[in-house]
Amino acid sequence: MISWTGSKRPIETVGLIGCGRMGKCMLQGMLEHGYAVAVYDKFPAAAEGAAAMGAERTASPAELAEKAGVILMSLPGPAQLTEVLFGEDGLKNGLTSDHVVIDTSTVDPKTTRANAAGVEQTGAAYLDCPILGRPSAAGKWMLPTGGNPEALAHVKPVLLTFAADAVYVGSSGAGNALKLLNQLMFSCINAVSSEVMAICGHVGIDPKVFYDTV
């Protein structure tokens, strides 16, 4: 196994793969804090929008790896991650032991562990760092993070440009597991809240009065 050496490399340019709603929030925070950012998105309109904000556009994940030692990914799901990481001109082709790859996507722990194993063959560190929070709460997000704690300490200044904190929660996949537990909790809260609103009328309470009061 090749050892990760990224802590010895200053963070000059940050890479971002995925320039959708969440990705743009991250991009804005990094740019506002003075980081140079290189981006890749397979959809031209998204890449052009990021370039208009001040990012440098790249033609492939592999090219982006040549420009940035810290790379964030914000993608819809496992299939897109596999393509970006291991596909033709994928990120893995350009990774070295100086790199840290940070996945902010919401995926399952098993997917993360498989991706981490593939990336770590290059010596690069891999962090699962899903976001707790909506786009409107950018800057206040919490980032439960799994993987290499030394890598997290190295990249934390970047993460704090768009989040309130990034907390180490365990080995690879632990960040995703915590995010899924959080989602389960809120699903239960939402279900109970819906039931309560439905019951209001049966006990003589105006649902709007209940909502405004609570």
Secondary structure, 3 states (H helix, E strand, C coil): CCCCCHHHCCCCEEEEECCCHHHHHHHHHHHHCCCEEEEECCCHHHHHHHHHHCCEECCCHHHHHHHCCEEEECCCCHHHHHHHHHCCCCHHHHCCCCCEEEECCCCCHHHHHHHHHHHHCCCCEEEECCCECCHHHCCCEEEEEECCHHHHHHHHHHHCCCEEEEEEEECCCHHHHHHHHHHHHHHHHHHHHHHHHHHHHHHCCCHHHHHHHC
